[in-house]
Amino acid sequence: MRIPLSLYHQRIRKLYGRPVTVITATETNCPTCGYNEVTKSGFDPFCPVCGGTGKVKETTSTDVYCRVFWRPLRIGTALTGFQEIGDCYFFIDIEEEDTFRSANQIFIDGKEVIPLRFDYIDTPYGEIETVRVTAEIKHA
């Protein structure tokens, strides 16, 4: 019986990975007064929940274990020369790609990072299960 590589990768990430905090913000209609499409505001201008805007922001924080490398990603060959990109790179499952692409903030070891590129990594069986994310530290 063949063990799926995704299960193997999850075990490796849990054992040797670091928690990467992904913060995503979503905006929904106010549950108390609702949202008026015509006026682009809430039905109650004095609503205690949304303050009359008709929209409520909710942020969710998720920890995903990843193998993190704090060094630039080197791309190229000895003939063409190497190019260094970003401050770090880490590996995620293909199922988590949308979460990272839609994230408002990503924190690794307490530092906020900005994803620069997403590269797909093939398995020996020709399946794409892993994504390498190259990122740089966000400077204020």
C-alpha positions as CSV (number, residue, x, y, z in Angstrom):
1,M,0.0,0.0,0.0
2,R,1.4,3.4,-1.0
3,I,1.3,6.1,1.6
4,P,0.2,9.4,0.0
5,L,3.0,11.9,-0.2
6,S,0.8,14.6,1.2
7,L,0.4,12.6,4.4
8,Y,4.2,12.1,4.5
9,H,4.8,15.8,4.0
10,Q,2.3,16.7,6.7
11,R,4.2,14.5,9.2
12,I,7.5,16.0,8.2
13,R,6.1,19.6,8.6
14,K,4.6,18.8,12.0
15,L,7.9,17.3,13.3
16,Y,10.4,19.7,11.8
17,G,8.3,22.7,10.7
18,R,7.6,26.0,12.4
19,P,4.2,27.6,12.9
20,V,3.4,30.2,10.2
21,T,0.6,32.5,11.3
22,V,-1.8,33.4,8.5
23,I,-4.3,36.3,9.2
24,T,-7.2,36.7,6.8
25,A,-9.9,39.4,7.0
26,T,-13.3,39.0,5.6
27,E,-16.1,41.6,5.3
28,T,-19.7,40.5,5.8
29,N,-23.0,42.3,6.0
30,C,-23.9,43.5,9.5
31,P,-26.0,40.8,11.3
32,T,-27.9,43.5,13.2
33,C,-29.0,46.1,10.7
34,G,-28.0,44.6,7.3
35,Y,-26.5,46.4,4.3
36,N,-28.4,48.6,1.9
37,E,-27.0,48.1,-1.7
38,V,-28.6,51.4,-2.9
39,T,-27.1,53.7,-0.3
40,K,-24.0,51.6,0.3
41,S,-24.5,51.8,4.0
42,G,-26.3,50.1,6.8
43,F,-30.1,50.4,7.3
44,D,-29.5,51.8,10.9
45,P,-27.0,54.8,10.9
46,F,-26.7,54.3,14.7
47,C,-26.1,50.6,14.7
48,P,-23.9,49.6,17.7
49,V,-22.3,46.7,15.8
50,C,-21.2,48.3,12.5
51,G,-21.5,52.1,13.3
52,G,-23.9,52.5,10.3
53,T,-21.6,51.2,7.6
54,G,-23.6,48.0,7.2
55,K,-20.4,45.9,7.0
56,V,-18.5,44.0,9.7
57,K,-14.9,42.9,9.4
58,E,-13.9,39.5,10.9
59,T,-10.3,38.4,11.1
60,T,-9.3,34.8,11.4
61,S,-5.8,33.6,12.5
62,T,-4.6,30.1,11.5
63,D,-1.3,28.4,12.3
64,V,0.1,26.3,9.5
65,Y,3.3,24.2,10.1
66,C,5.9,24.8,7.3
67,R,9.5,24.0,6.6
68,V,11.1,27.5,6.7
69,F,14.5,28.5,5.3
70,W,15.8,31.9,6.4
71,R,17.9,32.6,3.3
72,P,17.3,33.9,-0.2
73,L,16.1,31.5,-2.8
74,R,18.8,31.1,-5.5
75,I,17.6,30.6,-9.0
76,G,19.7,30.1,-12.1
77,T,22.7,28.0,-13.2
78,A,26.4,28.4,-13.2
79,L,26.3,29.4,-16.8
80,T,23.6,32.0,-16.6
81,G,24.5,33.2,-13.1
82,F,22.4,33.0,-9.9
83,Q,19.7,35.4,-8.8
84,E,18.7,35.7,-5.2
85,I,15.1,36.4,-4.4
86,G,13.5,37.3,-1.1
87,D,14.6,36.8,2.5
88,C,13.2,33.4,3.1
89,Y,11.2,30.6,1.5
90,F,8.9,27.9,2.9
91,F,6.8,24.9,1.7
92,I,3.1,24.5,1.9
93,D,0.5,21.9,0.7
94,I,-1.3,22.7,-2.5
95,E,-4.6,22.8,-0.6
96,E,-3.3,25.7,1.5
97,E,-2.3,27.8,-1.5
98,D,-5.5,29.8,-1.6
99,T,-5.3,30.6,2.1
100,F,-1.8,32.0,1.7
101,R,-2.7,33.9,-1.5
102,S,-5.7,35.6,0.1
103,A,-3.9,36.3,3.4
104,N,-3.8,39.9,4.7
105,Q,-0.8,39.2,6.9
106,I,1.7,36.3,7.2
107,F,4.0,36.0,10.2
108,I,7.0,33.7,10.6
109,D,9.0,33.7,13.8
110,G,7.3,37.0,14.8
111,K,8.3,38.8,11.5
112,E,5.7,39.8,9.0
113,V,6.5,38.6,5.5
114,I,5.2,39.4,2.0
115,P,4.9,36.5,-0.5
116,L,6.8,37.3,-3.8
117,R,6.2,34.1,-5.8
118,F,4.5,30.7,-5.6
119,D,6.3,27.8,-7.3
120,Y,4.7,24.4,-7.8
121,I,6.9,21.3,-6.9
122,D,6.1,18.0,-8.7
123,T,6.2,14.7,-6.9
124,P,8.0,11.7,-8.5
125,Y,4.5,10.6,-9.6
126,G,3.9,13.8,-11.6
127,E,1.4,15.2,-9.1
128,I,1.6,18.7,-7.7
129,E,1.2,18.5,-3.9
130,T,3.7,21.1,-2.6
131,V,4.1,24.8,-3.2
132,R,7.3,26.7,-2.5
133,V,6.6,30.3,-1.3
134,T,9.3,32.9,-1.6
135,A,8.8,35.9,0.7
136,E,10.5,39.0,1.9
137,I,10.3,40.7,5.3
138,K,7.9,43.6,5.4
139,H,9.7,46.8,6.4
140,A,7.8,49.6,8.0
